Amino acid sequence: MPLVKICITREAEPVTAEQKQQLISGVTDLLKQVINRGPSTTVVVIEEVDTDNYGVGGESITLRRKRGA
């Protein structure tokens, strides 16, 4: 059973339910085409991550964006 986790950042302009559905459908179709796994066994999880909750170079994305990095 394939399990795909998609992490996206939670932004001021949110990803809509329709866009999430397109991601789920597209990933499911891709797994069927590439590794021949049926849609009934494919699980897709979308996780939205706040920019305070991850970072690069020792600082959060929120701080990096505030200083224009």
Backbone as CSV, one residue per row, in Angstrom:
resi,resn,N_x,N_y,N_z,CA_x,CA_y,CA_z,C_x,C_y,C_z
1,MET,0.846,-1.176,0.000,0.000,0.000,0.000,0.888,1.234,0.000
2,PRO,0.881,2.017,-1.054,1.668,3.248,-1.087,1.090,4.291,-0.127
3,LEU,1.981,4.978,0.559,1.613,6.089,1.425,2.486,7.261,1.013
4,VAL,1.864,8.309,0.528,2.579,9.499,0.077,2.203,10.658,0.986
5,LYS,3.217,11.348,1.492,2.974,12.509,2.339,3.484,13.740,1.603
6,ILE,2.601,14.710,1.434,2.944,15.967,0.787,2.952,17.037,1.865
7,CYS,4.079,17.710,2.026,4.167,18.816,2.980,4.194,20.118,2.193
8,ILE,3.292,21.018,2.560,3.254,22.335,1.944,3.249,23.379,3.051
9,THR,3.730,24.565,2.740,3.734,25.613,3.746,2.368,26.271,3.828
10,ARG,2.000,26.618,5.044,0.756,27.343,5.284,1.061,28.819,5.031
11,GLU,0.489,29.342,3.973,0.773,30.701,3.542,-0.432,31.607,3.755
12,ALA,-0.220,32.904,3.524,-1.307,33.870,3.639,-2.428,33.535,2.654
13,GLU,-2.042,33.052,1.473,-3.024,32.594,0.484,-3.087,31.075,0.581
14,PRO,-4.103,30.548,1.244,-4.137,29.106,1.509,-4.368,28.259,0.256
15,VAL,-3.922,27.028,0.342,-4.219,26.043,-0.692,-5.681,25.645,-0.501
16,THR,-6.443,25.690,-1.576,-7.877,25.423,-1.474,-8.153,23.924,-1.410
17,ALA,-9.356,23.596,-0.985,-9.777,22.191,-0.957,-9.738,21.599,-2.364
18,GLU,-10.081,22.392,-3.365,-10.039,21.910,-4.757,-8.602,21.607,-5.182
19,GLN,-7.662,22.467,-4.818,-6.263,22.212,-5.153,-5.740,20.963,-4.447
20,LYS,-6.124,20.785,-3.199,-5.715,19.580,-2.476,-6.285,18.338,-3.142
21,GLN,-7.524,18.402,-3.581,-8.127,17.265,-4.279,-7.364,16.943,-5.555
22,GLN,-6.934,17.984,-6.269,-6.141,17.774,-7.484,-4.810,17.112,-7.172
23,LEU,-4.174,17.515,-6.061,-2.926,16.868,-5.650,-3.153,15.392,-5.345
24,ILE,-4.192,15.103,-4.576,-4.492,13.712,-4.205,-4.762,12.881,-5.456
25,SER,-5.567,13.393,-6.342,-5.903,12.679,-7.574,-4.676,12.486,-8.467
26,GLY,-3.887,13.553,-8.606,-2.712,13.481,-9.471,-1.660,12.505,-8.968
27,VAL,-1.403,12.517,-7.671,-0.427,11.588,-7.089,-0.926,10.155,-7.211
28,THR,-2.203,9.951,-6.968,-2.789,8.615,-7.091,-2.637,8.101,-8.520
29,ASP,-2.938,8.947,-9.495,-2.785,8.566,-10.910,-1.331,8.259,-11.249
30,LEU,-0.412,9.072,-10.739,1.010,8.863,-11.015,1.489,7.522,-10.477
31,LEU,1.082,7.163,-9.253,1.485,5.876,-8.693,0.913,4.710,-9.492
32,LYS,-0.279,4.901,-10.008,-0.867,3.845,-10.847,-0.055,3.672,-12.122
33,GLN,0.322,4.781,-12.740,1.087,4.731,-13.991,2.500,4.200,-13.796
34,VAL,3.168,4.646,-12.757,4.590,4.353,-12.600,4.847,3.018,-11.923
35,ILE,4.117,2.714,-10.844,4.405,1.465,-10.120,3.211,0.511,-10.096
36,ASN,2.206,0.817,-10.898,1.055,-0.068,-11.076,0.333,-0.401,-9.764
37,ARG,0.152,0.637,-8.923,-0.603,0.447,-7.682,-2.010,0.996,-7.881
38,GLY,-2.975,0.247,-7.439,-4.367,0.638,-7.610,-4.767,1.778,-6.691
39,PRO,-5.666,2.625,-7.147,-6.129,3.749,-6.336,-6.741,3.327,-5.000
40,SER,-7.337,2.157,-4.947,-7.997,1.737,-3.697,-7.005,1.429,-2.584
41,THR,-5.719,1.295,-2.919,-4.706,1.017,-1.896,-3.745,2.181,-1.689
42,THR,-3.962,3.283,-2.379,-3.059,4.424,-2.296,-3.581,5.447,-1.294
43,VAL,-2.709,5.821,-0.356,-3.053,6.814,0.653,-2.199,8.058,0.395
44,VAL,-2.846,9.218,0.349,-2.138,10.483,0.179,-2.497,11.378,1.367
45,VAL,-1.475,11.881,2.049,-1.660,12.762,3.196,-1.067,14.120,2.847
46,ILE,-1.832,15.178,3.074,-1.332,16.533,2.855,-1.185,17.194,4.221
47,GLU,0.024,17.638,4.505,0.290,18.311,5.770,0.675,19.758,5.482
48,GLU,0.001,20.678,6.130,0.340,22.086,5.998,1.193,22.487,7.198
49,VAL,2.345,23.076,6.928,3.316,23.396,7.960,3.418,24.916,8.086
50,ASP,3.244,25.421,9.307,3.434,26.855,9.548,4.894,27.222,9.349
51,THR,5.149,28.423,8.846,6.529,28.828,8.584,7.345,29.003,9.867
52,ASP,6.676,29.082,11.023,7.394,29.088,12.306,7.922,27.704,12.654
53,ASN,7.398,26.662,12.013,7.694,25.288,12.401,8.752,24.593,11.552
54,TYR,9.451,25.332,10.709,10.600,24.756,10.021,11.558,25.881,9.661
55,GLY,12.787,25.507,9.409,13.775,26.536,9.134,14.899,26.038,8.260
56,VAL,15.727,26.988,7.868,16.909,26.725,7.055,18.039,27.568,7.619
57,GLY,19.214,27.006,7.695,20.367,27.770,8.155,20.272,28.247,9.590
58,GLY,19.545,27.525,10.420,19.478,27.851,11.831,18.414,28.863,12.220
59,GLU,17.552,29.228,11.287,16.474,30.150,11.643,15.183,29.766,10.936
60,SER,14.065,30.150,11.546,12.767,29.785,10.979,12.530,30.511,9.655
61,ILE,11.685,29.951,8.858,11.320,30.569,7.581,10.642,31.918,7.827
62,THR,9.857,32.012,8.893,9.205,33.283,9.228,10.247,34.387,9.402
63,LEU,11.301,34.111,10.181,12.357,35.103,10.390,13.094,35.425,9.109
64,ARG,13.398,34.418,8.316,14.094,34.637,7.048,13.281,35.548,6.133
65,ARG,11.983,35.298,6.079,11.126,36.134,5.218,11.040,37.566,5.732
66,LYS,11.002,37.743,7.049,10.938,39.097,7.623,12.157,39.919,7.258
67,ARG,13.312,39.264,7.175,14.518,40.014,6.846,14.838,39.967,5.355
68,GLY,13.943,39.368,4.566,14.090,39.386,3.113,15.061,38.379,2.548
69,ALA,15.322,37.318,3.291,16.266,36.293,2.811,15.586,35.305,1.897
